[in-house]
Amino acid sequence: MPTDKPSIEVLLDKETNGLLATLADEKNRSISVTAADLIREALELYEDRALSEISNERIASDNGKRYSHDDAWGDK
């Protein structure tokens, strides 16, 4: 089925391919959609970790000073 979505080619070892196929089958989804979902989730976790590191650096540079919600997000 044609699509306008960008595509990539990924080479998997047999074990990973088997696990991916099993997961796709359990969710009654295609391997491609399952792989895309897993990649998206991994990228979100990566982003969360990066933002957490930035937050920890900011806390350390302010000697642990905390800001209220209004101070952090209020109109300036």
Residue frames as qw, qx, qy, qz and C-alpha x, y, z in Angstrom:
[[0.000, 0.890, 0.455, 0.000, 0.00, 0.00, 0.00],
 [0.424, 0.489, -0.035, 0.761, 1.59, 3.33, -1.06],
 [0.423, -0.785, -0.342, 0.297, 2.29, 5.93, 1.60],
 [0.250, 0.871, -0.086, 0.414, 3.67, 9.46, 1.82],
 [0.640, -0.745, 0.186, 0.020, 5.45, 8.63, 5.08],
 [0.239, 0.722, -0.649, 0.018, 9.25, 8.48, 5.01],
 [0.986, -0.141, -0.062, -0.063, 10.69, 5.01, 5.31],
 [0.093, -0.731, 0.675, -0.042, 13.93, 3.53, 6.59],
 [0.876, 0.116, -0.466, -0.054, 15.52, 0.13, 6.28],
 [0.422, -0.645, 0.556, -0.311, 16.67, -1.57, 9.46],
 [0.681, 0.215, -0.700, -0.025, 18.57, -4.83, 9.57],
 [0.654, -0.519, 0.333, -0.439, 17.74, -6.96, 12.62],
 [0.034, 0.291, -0.954, 0.061, 19.25, -10.12, 14.00],
 [0.446, -0.220, -0.799, -0.337, 16.94, -13.15, 14.03],
 [0.290, -0.368, -0.746, 0.473, 16.23, -12.93, 17.77],
 [0.069, 0.322, 0.187, -0.925, 15.19, -9.26, 17.63],
 [0.366, 0.031, -0.534, -0.761, 13.12, -9.86, 14.52],
 [0.407, -0.274, -0.869, -0.065, 11.38, -12.77, 16.21],
 [0.166, -0.406, -0.598, 0.671, 10.60, -10.72, 19.32],
 [0.186, 0.250, -0.095, -0.946, 9.29, -7.87, 17.19],
 [0.408, -0.077, -0.717, -0.560, 7.12, -10.24, 15.16],
 [0.334, -0.348, -0.846, 0.227, 5.75, -11.83, 18.34],
 [0.030, -0.393, -0.380, 0.837, 4.91, -8.44, 19.83],
 [0.289, 0.145, -0.360, -0.875, 3.25, -7.31, 16.59],
 [0.406, -0.191, -0.841, -0.302, 1.22, -10.52, 16.49],
 [0.237, -0.388, -0.746, 0.487, 0.13, -10.11, 20.12],
 [0.086, 0.457, 0.207, -0.861, -1.05, -6.56, 19.36],
 [0.529, 0.566, 0.627, 0.075, -2.60, -7.62, 16.05],
 [0.163, 0.916, -0.114, -0.349, -0.53, -4.98, 14.26],
 [0.793, 0.557, -0.163, 0.187, 2.00, -5.04, 11.46],
 [0.780, -0.224, -0.088, 0.578, 5.68, -5.41, 12.24],
 [0.342, 0.434, 0.104, 0.827, 6.29, -2.03, 10.63],
 [0.344, -0.745, -0.153, -0.550, 3.73, -0.21, 12.81],
 [0.815, -0.544, -0.153, 0.130, 5.00, -2.01, 15.90],
 [0.696, 0.021, -0.031, 0.717, 8.60, -1.03, 15.10],
 [0.098, 0.588, 0.117, 0.794, 7.56, 2.59, 14.51],
 [0.574, -0.737, -0.185, -0.305, 5.71, 2.64, 17.86],
 [0.839, -0.386, -0.102, 0.369, 8.75, 1.26, 19.68],
 [0.521, 0.257, 0.032, 0.813, 11.08, 3.77, 18.02],
 [0.164, -0.711, -0.161, -0.664, 8.73, 6.63, 18.92],
 [0.726, -0.666, -0.156, -0.070, 8.56, 5.43, 22.54],
 [0.794, -0.155, -0.059, 0.585, 12.36, 5.10, 22.73],
 [0.307, 0.460, 0.079, 0.829, 12.79, 8.63, 21.37],
 [0.410, -0.760, -0.163, -0.477, 10.36, 9.98, 23.96],
 [0.826, -0.513, -0.109, 0.209, 12.30, 8.24, 26.73],
 [0.656, 0.134, 0.017, 0.743, 15.56, 9.63, 25.33],
 [0.017, 0.648, 0.121, 0.752, 14.06, 13.12, 25.29],
 [0.637, -0.721, -0.176, -0.207, 12.77, 12.72, 28.87],
 [0.827, -0.303, -0.081, 0.466, 16.23, 11.66, 30.04],
 [0.457, 0.336, 0.065, 0.821, 17.89, 14.60, 28.26],
 [0.227, -0.724, -0.147, -0.634, 15.42, 17.08, 29.76],
 [0.775, -0.607, -0.172, 0.038, 15.93, 15.53, 33.20],
 [0.738, -0.059, -0.054, 0.670, 19.69, 16.00, 32.87],
 [0.159, 0.540, 0.097, 0.821, 19.16, 19.66, 31.91],
 [0.527, -0.732, -0.196, -0.386, 16.89, 20.09, 34.92],
 [0.836, -0.434, -0.142, 0.305, 19.43, 18.50, 37.26],
 [0.564, 0.193, -0.005, 0.803, 22.18, 20.76, 35.90],
 [0.099, -0.658, -0.136, -0.734, 20.00, 23.83, 36.48],
 [0.704, -0.672, -0.191, -0.126, 19.18, 22.74, 40.02],
 [0.807, -0.223, -0.093, 0.538, 22.87, 22.20, 40.74],
 [0.391, 0.357, 0.059, 0.846, 23.86, 25.58, 39.26],
 [0.301, -0.666, -0.102, -0.675, 21.25, 27.36, 41.42],
 [0.041, 0.270, -0.780, 0.563, 22.47, 25.55, 44.55],
 [0.108, -0.310, -0.938, 0.113, 19.18, 23.66, 44.72],
 [0.233, 0.221, 0.219, -0.921, 17.00, 26.78, 44.67],
 [0.199, 0.438, 0.870, 0.112, 13.38, 25.89, 43.89],
 [0.152, 0.008, -0.185, -0.971, 10.94, 28.03, 41.98],
 [0.480, 0.333, 0.608, -0.537, 7.18, 28.17, 42.38],
 [0.480, 0.450, 0.706, 0.263, 4.95, 27.22, 39.49],
 [0.190, 0.943, 0.256, -0.098, 3.97, 30.86, 38.99],
 [0.225, -0.794, 0.387, 0.412, 7.61, 32.00, 38.98],
 [0.447, -0.166, 0.767, 0.429, 8.56, 29.35, 36.45],
 [0.255, 0.384, 0.787, 0.410, 5.53, 29.57, 34.15],
 [0.065, 0.796, 0.444, -0.407, 3.80, 32.86, 34.97],
 [0.428, 0.828, 0.187, 0.310, 3.61, 35.85, 32.67],
 [0.606, -0.283, -0.060, 0.741, 6.70, 37.97, 32.72]]
